[in-house]
């Protein structure tokens, strides 16, 4: 089957929502980013005293009952609650109402790294202590990774294309990219898309710690997530969701929607190298950025800002730096690069969502969020990381990188909307 | 009241189904009046089994459609 000469549609961002460790709506999140606010603290969601890592970027003061009735909240895992909340915010922000008339033209694509770990771990305890006959009938529908997308459709009425990327820490960005393709190719007029995660649970924390992925700077949580800094010792887990409404341009214009930015490029590759380690030199990540720029028809010199994957692990940050140099060439020296994970921690599959939001806000507001806790850059990290203070500057083109266990590399490109 | 079988059943139903206690009348139907779907019903039966330390076989569970029917079943099981 060949594609006929159907012209690709232009895709714009008309609404955003965010539940994050530094604020539970778009405005609070963005102001937190500009202020360089750290969302990291001691873990309160459970007793982490026996764990090597006892800090995380928890979402604070989130009340699911603001978005769901009591019965629905009870049968919805935290990762899906975040997604539903951020999706409802994004739709309200876009002033997009889903009705019988347009329901089939609005879809949902929400990625997650691990899905409903909380309910799975709780039910495992029930199984061990009380036996198989006491396991909740809601366990399976609550834990499966696609349920954030499924429930978001149920709670918004969106009946269009619906799926879920599960590519570890690249999942949120894959979901946005896949949604972009769907709108570009005319399969939906709008997509609710992004990433969500709620993996600050005992088993997950233990597993990531055993993989030597987490920071153990337990006595200094504010400074534990320090991408590109010499003193970094691993990532800090975060949780939350970031959701964008992608909309076909003519549809957005016809209803007078506010446009934050245009989405213009999507690239993805795989290292095909190692389960958890990036390929030395970052060739896979570089190709992802190159594909995304080619897709966008943008040259490296036009890129104003890169929202880096920037996890604060020893392996990622120099590798990503090297990849940015490969992809952008001499423009790498002048481009602004920041890791907002320095403030939010690493939301795993949710990170692509909130970082896509950050990149679009940077384009919309001409303001670049900082990399906080950057005191002494690693010798191999020698780009302009916008250290410690946000910067007002023109942002015409922003890229957002997300890389995941499995070797997944994803890059999204947003640009200022011009008619 | 709260100590009677009816009182305990009403409390569990209210918690499990997320409905106000005063709507859980003896004649209330789980599906038609209290909004229970198939998964809710399974969970509710499990909660009743646990509270009263009894077993409710699947065939019996299917015939328990109202609060009173649950109370009657539990009463019979408990006195047996």
Interface residues (C-beta under 8 A of the other chain):
Chain A: X69 X70 X71 X74 X75 X130 X133 X134 X136 X137 X138 X141
Chain B: X17 X18 X19 X35 X39 X42 X43 X46 X50
